[in-house]
Amino acid sequence: MHKIYAQLPDNSILILNEEESKHLCKVMRKNVGDKVLILDGKGKKAKAEITLAHSKKAEVTILDVQTIEKRSSVHLTIAIAPTKNLNRIEYFIEKATEIGIDALKPVLCHQSERKVLKIDRLEKIAIAAMKQSGQVFLPHITELTSVMEFIKTNPNGLIAYCPDHLTNPQLLNEVKNREAITILIGPEGDFTQEEVNFALENGYKTVSLGDSILRTETAGVYATTLISTLD
């Protein structure tokens, strides 16, 4: 069933925006009487029937609404340094949304090679991934912020940092019995010692994501996948 991202109306009639209308009627060639699935990104999904197939202003009638209270028993936030190659961070956004995540927080580190992000583009990628996968929750994506500021306002998380001379606990050993998890993942050049120390001073614990040296976006996908197994 074709999926549409839209906020549900108070009544049973929903008029789609031009972008969704064009995709529905011109690209997917849906017609009056066809059924679609509406996702609002906040836990609601609704079956609907097309009552007006117009490429600029399509209209559907809501038939049934289902509400899911929360995405998972564990609220997952991943704060991640954007990669120099934009495609890689976009890949992470897509895959994390498909797997299931609550919040994505881009952070700017001292050794970050990408210092500018277009959040509206990342949101579009997340919406497309939500629709493709059938997730009913759209992750909250924030503007790029300094890692120090993020740590200060979001203490007591986990930082994916494992220097050669230390053996850190595996991620899953540190997340048991937590209702909310924040995982901090650094840039290609890794965190500076100052950033690690500041995180530790603010209640963060260092964790390992395994023996392999992972790319930034791979580490993000891996961490998201591991946490998804807790349900």
BALOBA-1460 file (C-alpha; in Angstrom, 3 decimals):
// residues 231
<rec num="1" residu="m" x="0.000" y="0.000" z="0.000"/>
<rec num="2" residu="h" x="1.352" y="3.431" z="-0.945"/>
<rec num="3" residu="k" x="2.447" y="5.467" z="2.090"/>
<rec num="4" residu="i" x="1.994" y="9.196" z="2.571"/>
<rec num="5" residu="y" x="3.487" y="11.502" z="5.196"/>
<rec num="6" residu="a" x="0.902" y="13.978" z="6.486"/>
<rec num="7" residu="q" x="-0.635" y="15.278" z="9.681"/>
<rec num="8" residu="l" x="-4.080" y="13.806" z="10.278"/>
<rec num="9" residu="p" x="-7.043" y="16.212" z="10.254"/>
<rec num="10" residu="d" x="-9.685" y="16.584" z="12.958"/>
<rec num="11" residu="n" x="-12.297" y="15.305" z="10.531"/>
<rec num="12" residu="s" x="-12.147" y="12.474" z="7.979"/>
<rec num="13" residu="i" x="-11.066" y="14.534" z="4.957"/>
<rec num="14" residu="l" x="-7.364" y="15.099" z="4.280"/>
<rec num="15" residu="i" x="-6.114" y="17.349" z="1.473"/>
<rec num="16" residu="l" x="-2.557" y="16.481" z="0.517"/>
<rec num="17" residu="n" x="0.138" y="19.037" z="-0.234"/>
<rec num="18" residu="e" x="1.367" y="19.490" z="-3.793"/>
<rec num="19" residu="e" x="4.477" y="17.333" z="-3.363"/>
<rec num="20" residu="e" x="2.568" y="14.329" z="-2.000"/>
<rec num="21" residu="s" x="-0.267" y="14.875" z="-4.505"/>
<rec num="22" residu="k" x="2.105" y="14.885" z="-7.475"/>
<rec num="23" residu="h" x="3.908" y="11.764" z="-6.300"/>
<rec num="24" residu="l" x="0.632" y="9.973" z="-5.608"/>
<rec num="25" residu="c" x="-1.137" y="10.800" z="-8.875"/>
<rec num="26" residu="k" x="1.624" y="11.315" z="-11.447"/>
<rec num="27" residu="v" x="4.466" y="9.106" z="-10.247"/>
<rec num="28" residu="m" x="2.522" y="6.269" z="-8.625"/>
<rec num="29" residu="r" x="-0.522" y="6.741" z="-10.918"/>
<rec num="30" residu="k" x="-3.034" y="6.174" z="-8.134"/>
<rec num="31" residu="n" x="-6.706" y="6.883" z="-8.839"/>
<rec num="32" residu="v" x="-9.980" y="7.484" z="-7.044"/>
<rec num="33" residu="g" x="-10.891" y="4.449" z="-4.971"/>
<rec num="34" residu="d" x="-7.303" y="3.312" z="-4.382"/>
<rec num="35" residu="k" x="-6.289" y="2.781" z="-0.748"/>
<rec num="36" residu="v" x="-3.273" y="4.497" z="0.844"/>
<rec num="37" residu="l" x="-1.622" y="4.542" z="4.262"/>
<rec num="38" residu="i" x="-1.092" y="7.878" z="6.035"/>
<rec num="39" residu="l" x="1.829" y="8.206" z="8.483"/>
<rec num="40" residu="d" x="2.042" y="11.287" z="10.698"/>
<rec num="41" residu="g" x="5.500" y="10.558" z="12.138"/>
<rec num="42" residu="k" x="4.150" y="10.820" z="15.678"/>
<rec num="43" residu="g" x="2.766" y="7.335" z="16.173"/>
<rec num="44" residu="k" x="-0.426" y="7.444" z="14.139"/>
<rec num="45" residu="k" x="-1.127" y="5.583" z="10.914"/>
<rec num="46" residu="a" x="-4.386" y="5.688" z="9.037"/>
<rec num="47" residu="k" x="-5.900" y="3.757" z="6.175"/>
<rec num="48" residu="a" x="-7.510" y="6.082" z="3.661"/>
<rec num="49" residu="e" x="-9.194" y="6.066" z="0.274"/>
<rec num="50" residu="i" x="-8.464" y="8.499" z="-2.547"/>
<rec num="51" residu="t" x="-11.552" y="10.598" z="-3.262"/>
<rec num="52" residu="l" x="-9.925" y="13.199" z="-5.533"/>
<rec num="53" residu="a" x="-6.933" y="12.305" z="-7.717"/>
<rec num="54" residu="h" x="-5.436" y="15.708" z="-8.531"/>
<rec num="55" residu="s" x="-1.698" y="16.205" z="-9.039"/>
<rec num="56" residu="k" x="-1.682" y="19.481" z="-7.104"/>
<rec num="57" residu="k" x="-4.395" y="18.925" z="-4.518"/>
<rec num="58" residu="a" x="-5.318" y="15.292" z="-4.018"/>
<rec num="59" residu="e" x="-7.896" y="14.391" z="-1.392"/>
<rec num="60" residu="v" x="-8.327" y="11.249" z="0.701"/>
<rec num="61" residu="t" x="-10.945" y="10.083" z="3.184"/>
<rec num="62" residu="i" x="-9.688" y="8.584" z="6.448"/>
<rec num="63" residu="l" x="-11.167" y="5.145" z="7.059"/>
<rec num="64" residu="d" x="-9.354" y="3.900" z="10.148"/>
<rec num="65" residu="v" x="-6.723" y="5.285" z="12.533"/>
<rec num="66" residu="q" x="-4.287" y="3.310" z="14.668"/>
<rec num="67" residu="t" x="-2.223" y="4.954" z="17.415"/>
<rec num="68" residu="i" x="1.054" y="3.622" z="18.818"/>
<rec num="69" residu="e" x="2.048" y="5.304" z="22.079"/>
<rec num="70" residu="k" x="5.823" y="5.063" z="21.702"/>
<rec num="71" residu="r" x="8.322" y="3.728" z="19.202"/>
<rec num="72" residu="s" x="10.102" y="1.393" z="21.613"/>
<rec num="73" residu="s" x="10.563" y="0.647" z="25.295"/>
<rec num="74" residu="v" x="13.948" y="2.378" z="24.946"/>
<rec num="75" residu="h" x="14.193" y="6.011" z="23.829"/>
<rec num="76" residu="l" x="17.290" y="6.208" z="21.621"/>
<rec num="77" residu="t" x="19.229" y="9.360" z="20.807"/>
<rec num="78" residu="i" x="22.369" y="9.234" z="18.707"/>
<rec num="79" residu="a" x="24.576" y="12.313" z="18.596"/>
<rec num="80" residu="i" x="26.948" y="11.969" z="15.670"/>
<rec num="81" residu="a" x="29.584" y="14.083" z="13.959"/>
<rec num="82" residu="p" x="28.654" y="14.586" z="10.285"/>
<rec num="83" residu="t" x="31.060" y="12.970" z="7.838"/>
<rec num="84" residu="k" x="33.122" y="14.874" z="5.273"/>
<rec num="85" residu="n" x="31.361" y="12.897" z="2.537"/>
<rec num="86" residu="l" x="27.748" y="14.038" z="2.780"/>
<rec num="87" residu="n" x="26.457" y="10.795" z="1.271"/>
<rec num="88" residu="r" x="27.734" y="8.846" z="4.266"/>
<rec num="89" residu="i" x="25.839" y="10.832" z="6.905"/>
<rec num="90" residu="e" x="22.743" y="10.735" z="4.693"/>
<rec num="91" residu="y" x="23.119" y="6.947" z="4.513"/>
<rec num="92" residu="f" x="23.187" y="6.824" z="8.313"/>
<rec num="93" residu="i" x="20.043" y="8.970" z="8.568"/>
<rec num="94" residu="e" x="18.223" y="6.696" z="6.135"/>
<rec num="95" residu="k" x="19.217" y="3.414" z="7.752"/>
<rec num="96" residu="a" x="18.743" y="4.595" z="11.341"/>
<rec num="97" residu="t" x="15.227" y="5.770" z="10.473"/>
<rec num="98" residu="e" x="14.398" y="2.438" z="8.838"/>
<rec num="99" residu="i" x="15.682" y="0.486" z="11.849"/>
<rec num="100" residu="g" x="14.062" y="2.810" z="14.384"/>
<rec num="101" residu="i" x="15.444" y="5.759" z="16.352"/>
<rec num="102" residu="d" x="13.919" y="8.637" z="18.301"/>
<rec num="103" residu="a" x="16.380" y="11.506" z="17.889"/>
<rec num="104" residu="l" x="19.361" y="12.327" z="15.682"/>
<rec num="105" residu="k" x="21.636" y="15.078" z="16.960"/>
<rec num="106" residu="p" x="24.457" y="16.236" z="14.649"/>
<rec num="107" residu="v" x="27.415" y="17.487" z="16.707"/>
<rec num="108" residu="l" x="30.414" y="19.579" z="15.721"/>
<rec num="109" residu="c" x="33.688" y="18.291" z="17.126"/>
<rec num="110" residu="h" x="37.155" y="19.833" z="17.065"/>
<rec num="111" residu="q" x="38.288" y="17.358" z="14.398"/>
<rec num="112" residu="s" x="35.070" y="17.441" z="12.355"/>
<rec num="113" residu="e" x="35.680" y="17.882" z="8.635"/>
<rec num="114" residu="r" x="32.095" y="18.917" z="7.861"/>
<rec num="115" residu="k" x="30.934" y="22.037" z="9.637"/>
<rec num="116" residu="v" x="27.685" y="22.807" z="7.753"/>
<rec num="117" residu="l" x="24.527" y="20.717" z="7.357"/>
<rec num="118" residu="k" x="21.198" y="21.353" z="5.667"/>
<rec num="119" residu="i" x="18.772" y="19.926" z="8.189"/>
<rec num="120" residu="d" x="15.795" y="20.240" z="5.845"/>
<rec num="121" residu="r" x="17.475" y="17.812" z="3.421"/>
<rec num="122" residu="l" x="18.179" y="15.338" z="6.233"/>
<rec num="123" residu="e" x="14.533" y="15.577" z="7.294"/>
<rec num="124" residu="k" x="13.396" y="14.766" z="3.737"/>
<rec num="125" residu="i" x="15.661" y="11.711" z="3.718"/>
<rec num="126" residu="a" x="14.232" y="10.602" z="7.067"/>
<rec num="127" residu="i" x="10.647" y="11.081" z="5.822"/>
<rec num="128" residu="a" x="11.357" y="8.986" z="2.717"/>
<rec num="129" residu="a" x="12.946" y="6.269" z="4.859"/>
<rec num="130" residu="m" x="10.019" y="6.305" z="7.293"/>
<rec num="131" residu="k" x="7.538" y="5.888" z="4.434"/>
<rec num="132" residu="q" x="9.576" y="3.170" z="2.737"/>
<rec num="133" residu="s" x="10.003" y="1.145" z="5.927"/>
<rec num="134" residu="g" x="6.550" y="1.747" z="7.386"/>
<rec num="135" residu="q" x="7.885" y="3.234" z="10.616"/>
<rec num="136" residu="v" x="5.274" y="5.375" z="12.328"/>
<rec num="137" residu="f" x="7.706" y="7.619" z="14.197"/>
<rec num="138" residu="l" x="9.853" y="10.212" z="12.450"/>
<rec num="139" residu="p" x="13.121" y="10.873" z="14.307"/>
<rec num="140" residu="h" x="13.661" y="14.377" z="15.645"/>
<rec num="141" residu="i" x="16.650" y="15.924" z="13.857"/>
<rec num="142" residu="t" x="18.234" y="19.029" z="15.369"/>
<rec num="143" residu="e" x="20.551" y="21.687" z="14.033"/>
<rec num="144" residu="l" x="24.297" y="21.095" z="14.184"/>
<rec num="145" residu="t" x="25.590" y="22.042" z="17.638"/>
<rec num="146" residu="s" x="28.971" y="21.942" z="19.356"/>
<rec num="147" residu="v" x="29.760" y="18.637" z="21.034"/>
<rec num="148" residu="m" x="30.667" y="20.424" z="24.275"/>
<rec num="149" residu="e" x="27.281" y="22.167" z="24.380"/>
<rec num="150" residu="f" x="25.511" y="18.903" z="23.621"/>
<rec num="151" residu="i" x="27.323" y="17.056" z="26.393"/>
<rec num="152" residu="k" x="26.575" y="19.831" z="28.882"/>
<rec num="153" residu="t" x="22.845" y="19.817" z="28.134"/>
<rec num="154" residu="n" x="22.604" y="16.026" z="27.707"/>
<rec num="155" residu="p" x="24.708" y="14.462" z="30.480"/>
<rec num="156" residu="n" x="25.018" y="10.822" z="31.563"/>
<rec num="157" residu="g" x="25.210" y="9.212" z="28.141"/>
<rec num="158" residu="l" x="27.586" y="6.807" z="26.438"/>
<rec num="159" residu="i" x="30.544" y="7.771" z="24.275"/>
<rec num="160" residu="a" x="31.881" y="5.401" z="21.627"/>
<rec num="161" residu="y" x="35.537" y="5.782" z="22.442"/>
<rec num="162" residu="c" x="38.013" y="2.994" z="23.042"/>
<rec num="163" residu="p" x="41.732" y="3.897" z="23.157"/>
<rec num="164" residu="d" x="44.163" y="1.087" z="22.474"/>
<rec num="165" residu="h" x="45.381" y="0.814" z="26.058"/>
<rec num="166" residu="l" x="41.902" y="0.363" z="27.571"/>
<rec num="167" residu="t" x="39.290" y="-2.359" z="27.346"/>
<rec num="168" residu="n" x="35.858" y="-0.778" z="27.500"/>
<rec num="169" residu="p" x="32.568" y="-2.590" z="28.085"/>
<rec num="170" residu="q" x="30.559" y="-3.570" z="25.045"/>
<rec num="171" residu="l" x="27.616" y="-1.279" z="24.281"/>
<rec num="172" residu="l" x="24.885" y="-3.771" z="25.192"/>
<rec num="173" residu="n" x="26.424" y="-4.345" z="28.629"/>
<rec num="174" residu="e" x="25.913" y="-0.674" z="29.467"/>
<rec num="175" residu="v" x="22.344" y="-0.179" z="28.243"/>
<rec num="176" residu="k" x="20.481" y="-2.844" z="30.164"/>
<rec num="177" residu="n" x="17.523" y="-1.566" z="32.186"/>
<rec num="178" residu="r" x="17.751" y="1.953" z="30.734"/>
<rec num="179" residu="e" x="14.600" y="3.641" z="29.484"/>
<rec num="180" residu="a" x="16.572" y="6.262" z="27.568"/>
<rec num="181" residu="i" x="19.966" y="5.983" z="25.902"/>
<rec num="182" residu="t" x="22.173" y="8.675" z="24.405"/>
<rec num="183" residu="i" x="25.155" y="7.513" z="22.348"/>
<rec num="184" residu="l" x="27.851" y="9.929" z="21.216"/>
<rec num="185" residu="i" x="29.793" y="9.039" z="18.048"/>
<rec num="186" residu="g" x="32.760" y="11.105" z="16.903"/>
<rec num="187" residu="p" x="34.179" y="12.257" z="13.550"/>
<rec num="188" residu="e" x="36.594" y="10.446" z="11.255"/>
<rec num="189" residu="g" x="39.502" y="11.929" z="13.213"/>
<rec num="190" residu="d" x="37.936" y="10.797" z="16.518"/>
<rec num="191" residu="f" x="37.292" y="12.839" z="19.642"/>
<rec num="192" residu="t" x="40.039" y="14.920" z="21.188"/>
<rec num="193" residu="q" x="41.147" y="13.988" z="24.685"/>
<rec num="194" residu="e" x="39.608" y="17.238" z="25.923"/>
<rec num="195" residu="e" x="36.217" y="16.221" z="24.500"/>
<rec num="196" residu="v" x="36.466" y="12.752" z="26.040"/>
<rec num="197" residu="n" x="37.446" y="14.170" z="29.415"/>
<rec num="198" residu="f" x="34.561" y="16.665" z="29.316"/>
<rec num="199" residu="a" x="32.139" y="13.845" z="28.522"/>
<rec num="200" residu="l" x="33.446" y="11.774" z="31.436"/>
<rec num="201" residu="e" x="33.151" y="14.769" z="33.767"/>
<rec num="202" residu="n" x="29.487" y="15.044" z="32.741"/>
<rec num="203" residu="g" x="28.575" y="11.459" z="33.541"/>
<rec num="204" residu="y" x="29.368" y="9.751" z="30.236"/>
<rec num="205" residu="k" x="30.759" y="6.227" z="30.108"/>
<rec num="206" residu="t" x="33.070" y="4.997" z="27.366"/>
<rec num="207" residu="v" x="31.864" y="1.946" z="25.424"/>
<rec num="208" residu="s" x="33.215" y="-0.269" z="22.672"/>
<rec num="209" residu="l" x="31.403" y="-1.074" z="19.440"/>
<rec num="210" residu="g" x="33.504" y="-4.176" z="18.854"/>
<rec num="211" residu="d" x="37.008" y="-5.001" z="17.714"/>
<rec num="212" residu="s" x="36.738" y="-3.513" z="14.213"/>
<rec num="213" residu="i" x="37.536" y="0.117" z="13.455"/>
<rec num="214" residu="l" x="34.217" y="1.405" z="12.111"/>
<rec num="215" residu="r" x="33.521" y="4.406" z="9.934"/>
<rec num="216" residu="t" x="31.457" y="7.088" z="11.644"/>
<rec num="217" residu="e" x="28.247" y="6.244" z="9.774"/>
<rec num="218" residu="t" x="28.811" y="2.496" z="10.213"/>
<rec num="219" residu="a" x="29.220" y="2.997" z="13.958"/>
<rec num="220" residu="g" x="25.897" y="4.866" z="13.991"/>
<rec num="221" residu="v" x="24.049" y="2.143" z="12.101"/>
<rec num="222" residu="y" x="25.660" y="-0.579" z="14.220"/>
<rec num="223" residu="a" x="24.705" y="1.123" z="17.490"/>
<rec num="224" residu="t" x="21.133" y="1.688" z="16.273"/>
<rec num="225" residu="t" x="20.821" y="-1.961" z="15.266"/>
<rec num="226" residu="l" x="22.164" y="-3.224" z="18.607"/>
<rec num="227" residu="i" x="19.729" y="-1.111" z="20.604"/>
<rec num="228" residu="s" x="16.839" y="-2.283" z="18.418"/>
<rec num="229" residu="t" x="17.431" y="-5.826" z="19.718"/>
<rec num="230" residu="l" x="16.495" y="-4.795" z="23.260"/>
<rec num="231" residu="d" x="12.731" y="-4.933" z="22.570"/>
